[in-house]
Amino acid sequence: MSEDPSSTNWLERVLGRGKAPGSDSQETPDQKRMMNAAEQFHLLRVVDVMVPRADIIAVDIDTGLHDLSKAFQDAGHSRLPIYKESLDEPIGMVHIKDVLPYLMLNARGRSAKTYKDRKVLNTIKRPVLFVPPSMLAQDLLSRMQARRTHMAIVVDEYGGTDGILTIEDIIEEIVGEIEDEHDDVDLQVKTVRNENSTHWMADARISIDELEEAIGREFASADEEGEVDTLGGLIFTLAGRVPERGEIIYHPDGIEFEIIDADPRRVKVIKVRTLTKSALEKAKNNLAAE
């Protein structure tokens, strides 16, 4: 799913400079704000965007499974940095999806003691990038895309940890704050059955797993699930930008996403339909002909 950042101006696609067919050429105040932010983006350095050391939530490599699951619950993040002995010795990151199989083993009857004390981080840790605070944010974004890595550790000249940075932190500098999937909101999918068809109305912040369960069909690839967690994130990845209200985005596995509600910063509500292979090709051809 990731693209070579050297072949595409990623920022132009995110900002929607390639306008959707039929869209209004007049820019809204939010769009103008984003354009101004984009024009200044090339000046930003990692130190301007990073989460400072004092605000980092991280886990020790020897953390047991019970404490690890609690750390994710308390932090409200899907990724946490891992350190050895101290925060000045970061060695990687852990994604909550890699922890879930071990939690499922416990649910199937493993003893509470074994579950609580089991140490799995050495097995499931993922790599991170190590970057200086003076690095340009746009260069880091390109490197993170190329390496398919979502977290970078910012280190000072002595090798100490100054902060951390995620792709989301960089994107927020342009599009504004992205509402996190862990916000205290009622996320849902509503099933709408008509005489001849069924579709679903989904909150963009719902997880891909929850949507797949609701529609009774798995469609996201392993690469897609590794890159994004939410339906809105998946659509953002497929389109390469924030789609506009009324736009239709197609997933290659036969899923149609129609943007019902959105603003220049984010998608909010999506109409989801499942299509046969022939229906998908017909819909794509009709869209191309418009």
C-alpha positions as CSV (number, residue, x, y, z in Angstrom):
1,M,0.0,0.0,0.0
2,S,2.8,2.4,0.6
3,E,4.2,4.4,-2.2
4,D,7.7,5.6,-3.1
5,P,7.6,9.2,-1.8
6,S,10.1,10.2,-4.5
7,S,7.6,9.4,-7.2
8,T,4.6,11.3,-5.7
9,N,4.2,14.6,-4.0
10,W,2.6,13.2,-0.9
11,L,1.7,16.5,0.6
12,E,-0.1,17.7,-2.6
13,R,-2.2,14.5,-2.5
14,V,-3.0,14.8,1.2
15,L,-4.2,18.4,0.7
16,G,-6.3,17.4,-2.3
17,R,-4.7,19.6,-4.8
18,G,-5.7,17.0,-7.3
19,K,-9.4,18.1,-7.0
20,A,-12.1,15.5,-7.2
21,P,-14.3,15.6,-10.3
22,G,-17.1,18.2,-9.9
23,S,-15.6,19.7,-6.7
24,D,-15.9,23.4,-6.1
25,S,-12.8,25.3,-7.0
26,Q,-13.3,27.8,-4.2
27,E,-11.2,27.1,-1.2
28,T,-12.8,27.1,2.2
29,P,-11.1,28.8,5.2
30,D,-10.0,25.4,6.5
31,Q,-8.5,24.5,3.2
32,K,-6.7,27.9,3.0
33,R,-5.3,27.3,6.5
34,M,-4.0,23.9,5.5
35,M,-2.4,25.3,2.4
36,N,-0.6,27.9,4.5
37,A,0.5,25.2,6.9
38,A,1.8,23.2,4.0
39,E,3.8,26.1,2.6
40,Q,5.5,26.4,6.0
41,F,5.9,22.7,6.5
42,H,9.3,22.6,4.7
43,L,10.7,24.7,7.5
44,L,9.6,22.4,10.4
45,R,12.2,20.3,12.1
46,V,11.7,17.2,14.2
47,V,12.2,19.1,17.4
48,D,9.2,21.3,16.5
49,V,6.9,18.4,16.2
50,M,8.1,15.6,18.6
51,V,6.5,14.5,21.8
52,P,9.0,15.6,24.5
53,R,10.7,13.1,26.7
54,A,8.6,14.1,29.8
55,D,5.4,13.0,28.0
56,I,6.6,9.7,26.6
57,I,4.7,6.6,27.7
58,A,7.0,3.6,27.2
59,V,7.5,0.0,28.4
60,D,10.5,-1.9,29.6
61,I,11.6,-4.9,27.6
62,D,11.0,-7.2,30.6
63,T,7.4,-6.0,31.1
64,G,5.0,-8.9,31.6
65,L,2.0,-9.4,29.5
66,H,-0.5,-8.3,32.2
67,D,1.3,-5.0,32.8
68,L,1.8,-4.5,29.0
69,S,-1.9,-4.8,28.3
70,K,-2.6,-2.4,31.2
71,A,0.0,0.1,29.8
72,F,-1.9,0.1,26.4
73,Q,-5.2,0.6,28.2
74,D,-3.9,3.5,30.3
75,A,-2.0,5.2,27.4
76,G,-4.8,5.0,24.9
77,H,-2.3,4.4,22.0
78,S,-1.9,1.6,19.6
79,R,1.9,1.8,19.6
80,L,4.3,2.1,22.5
81,P,8.1,2.5,22.5
82,I,10.2,-0.2,24.2
83,Y,13.3,0.5,26.2
84,K,16.0,-1.5,28.1
85,E,16.8,-0.4,31.6
86,S,16.1,3.3,30.9
87,L,14.4,5.5,28.4
88,D,17.9,6.4,27.1
89,E,18.2,2.9,25.7
90,P,15.2,2.5,23.3
91,I,15.2,-0.7,21.3
92,G,12.0,-0.7,19.3
93,M,8.2,-0.4,19.6
94,V,5.2,-2.7,20.2
95,H,1.9,-2.6,18.3
96,I,-1.2,-3.7,20.2
97,K,-2.2,-6.0,17.4
98,D,0.9,-8.1,18.1
99,V,-0.2,-8.5,21.7
100,L,-3.7,-9.7,21.0
101,P,-2.8,-13.3,20.1
102,Y,-1.2,-13.8,23.5
103,L,-4.2,-12.3,25.3
104,M,-6.4,-14.7,23.3
105,L,-4.3,-17.6,24.6
106,N,-5.1,-16.5,28.2
107,A,-8.8,-16.4,27.3
108,R,-8.6,-20.0,26.2
109,G,-7.6,-21.2,29.6
110,R,-3.9,-20.5,30.3
111,S,-3.2,-20.1,34.0
112,A,-3.5,-16.6,35.4
113,K,0.1,-16.7,36.7
114,T,1.6,-17.8,33.4
115,Y,-0.4,-15.0,31.6
116,K,0.5,-12.3,34.1
117,D,4.2,-12.9,34.1
118,R,4.8,-13.9,30.5
119,K,7.4,-11.7,28.7
120,V,6.8,-11.4,25.0
121,L,8.3,-8.1,23.9
122,N,11.6,-9.7,22.7
123,T,9.5,-11.7,20.3
124,I,7.1,-9.1,19.0
125,K,9.0,-5.9,19.1
126,R,9.2,-3.9,15.9
127,P,12.0,-1.6,14.6
128,V,12.0,2.2,15.0
129,L,14.0,5.0,13.3
130,F,16.5,7.0,15.3
131,V,16.8,10.6,14.2
132,P,18.4,13.9,15.4
133,P,16.2,16.8,16.5
134,S,17.5,19.0,13.7
135,M,16.2,16.7,10.9
136,L,13.6,18.2,8.6
137,A,10.1,16.9,9.4
138,Q,9.4,16.4,5.6
139,D,12.6,14.3,5.3
140,L,11.5,12.1,8.2
141,L,8.1,11.6,6.8
142,S,9.6,10.4,3.5
143,R,11.9,8.1,5.3
144,M,9.1,6.7,7.5
145,Q,7.0,6.0,4.4
146,A,9.9,4.3,2.6
147,R,10.8,2.1,5.7
148,R,7.1,1.5,6.5
149,T,7.9,2.5,10.1
150,H,5.4,4.6,12.1
151,M,7.6,5.7,15.0
152,A,10.9,7.5,15.3
153,I,13.0,8.1,18.4
154,V,14.6,11.5,18.6
155,V,18.1,11.3,20.1
156,D,20.5,14.0,21.2
157,E,24.2,14.3,20.4
158,Y,25.1,12.1,23.4
159,G,22.6,9.3,22.4
160,G,20.0,10.2,25.0
161,T,16.3,10.2,24.2
162,D,14.8,13.7,23.5
163,G,11.4,12.6,22.3
164,I,9.4,10.5,20.0
165,L,7.5,11.1,16.8
166,T,4.8,9.3,14.8
167,I,3.5,9.8,11.3
168,E,0.3,11.1,12.9
169,D,2.3,13.9,14.7
170,I,3.7,15.1,11.4
171,I,0.3,15.0,9.5
172,E,-1.4,17.0,12.3
173,E,1.0,19.9,11.6
174,I,-0.9,20.3,8.3
175,V,-4.4,19.0,8.7
176,G,-4.9,19.8,12.4
177,E,-5.5,17.5,15.3
178,I,-6.7,14.0,14.3
179,E,-9.3,12.6,16.6
180,D,-7.9,9.4,18.1
181,E,-9.7,6.1,17.9
182,H,-9.5,5.9,21.7
183,D,-11.6,9.1,22.3
184,D,-14.6,8.5,24.6
185,V,-17.2,8.4,21.8
186,D,-19.9,6.0,20.7
187,L,-18.5,4.5,17.6
188,Q,-20.9,2.4,15.6
189,V,-22.0,0.7,12.4
190,K,-25.7,0.8,11.4
191,T,-27.1,-1.8,9.1
192,V,-29.6,-0.5,6.6
193,R,-31.6,-3.1,4.7
194,N,-33.7,-2.2,1.7
195,E,-35.8,-4.5,-0.4
196,N,-33.0,-5.5,-2.8
197,S,-29.8,-4.6,-1.0
198,T,-28.0,-4.0,2.3
199,H,-25.5,-1.3,3.2
200,W,-23.9,0.0,6.3
201,M,-23.4,3.5,7.7
202,A,-20.2,3.6,9.6
203,D,-18.3,6.1,11.8
204,A,-14.9,6.8,10.3
205,R,-13.2,6.2,13.6
206,I,-14.4,2.6,13.9
207,S,-11.7,0.0,13.7
208,I,-11.3,-2.0,10.6
209,D,-11.8,-5.2,12.6
210,E,-15.1,-4.0,13.9
211,L,-16.3,-3.1,10.4
212,E,-15.3,-6.4,9.0
213,E,-17.2,-8.1,11.8
214,A,-20.3,-6.0,11.2
215,I,-20.4,-6.7,7.5
216,G,-19.4,-10.3,7.9
217,R,-16.5,-10.1,5.5
218,E,-12.7,-9.7,5.9
219,F,-11.3,-7.4,3.2
220,A,-8.3,-5.5,4.6
221,S,-4.9,-7.0,3.7
222,A,-2.2,-7.6,6.3
223,D,-0.3,-4.6,4.9
224,E,-3.3,-2.4,5.3
225,E,-4.0,-3.5,8.8
226,G,-0.3,-2.9,9.7
227,E,-0.4,0.7,8.4
228,V,-3.8,1.9,9.7
229,D,-6.2,1.0,12.5
230,T,-9.5,2.8,11.5
231,L,-11.9,2.9,8.6
232,G,-11.1,6.6,8.1
233,G,-7.3,5.8,8.0
234,L,-7.9,3.1,5.4
235,I,-9.9,5.4,3.2
236,F,-7.2,8.1,3.6
237,T,-4.6,5.6,2.4
238,L,-6.7,4.4,-0.5
239,A,-7.4,8.0,-1.8
240,G,-4.0,9.5,-0.9
241,R,-5.8,12.5,0.6
242,V,-8.8,13.5,2.6
243,P,-11.8,12.7,0.3
244,E,-14.6,15.2,-0.1
245,R,-18.3,14.6,0.7
246,G,-20.0,12.7,-2.0
247,E,-16.9,11.0,-3.3
248,I,-16.8,7.3,-3.8
249,I,-13.6,5.2,-3.0
250,Y,-13.3,1.6,-4.0
251,H,-11.3,-1.1,-2.2
252,P,-9.9,-3.7,-4.6
253,D,-11.5,-6.5,-2.6
254,G,-15.0,-5.4,-3.7
255,I,-16.0,-2.8,-1.1
256,E,-17.5,0.6,-2.0
257,F,-17.0,3.6,0.4
258,E,-19.2,6.6,-0.2
259,I,-18.3,9.7,1.8
260,I,-21.5,10.9,3.5
261,D,-20.0,13.5,5.9
262,A,-16.6,15.1,5.9
263,D,-14.7,18.3,6.3
264,P,-11.4,19.4,4.8
265,R,-9.6,17.8,7.8
266,R,-11.2,14.4,8.1
267,V,-13.8,11.9,7.0
268,K,-16.6,11.5,9.4
269,V,-19.4,9.1,8.1
270,I,-19.1,6.5,5.4
271,K,-21.7,4.5,3.5
272,V,-20.3,1.0,3.0
273,R,-21.5,-1.5,0.3
274,T,-20.1,-4.9,-0.7
275,L,-19.8,-5.5,-4.5
276,T,-19.3,-8.6,-6.7
277,K,-16.2,-8.5,-8.9
278,S,-18.3,-7.6,-12.0
279,A,-20.2,-4.9,-10.1
280,L,-17.0,-3.4,-8.9
281,E,-15.6,-3.2,-12.4
282,K,-18.8,-1.7,-13.7
283,A,-18.9,0.9,-11.0
284,K,-15.3,1.8,-11.6
285,N,-15.9,2.2,-15.4
286,N,-19.0,4.3,-14.7
287,L,-17.0,6.6,-12.4
288,A,-14.2,6.9,-15.0
289,A,-16.7,7.9,-17.6
290,E,-18.2,10.8,-15.6
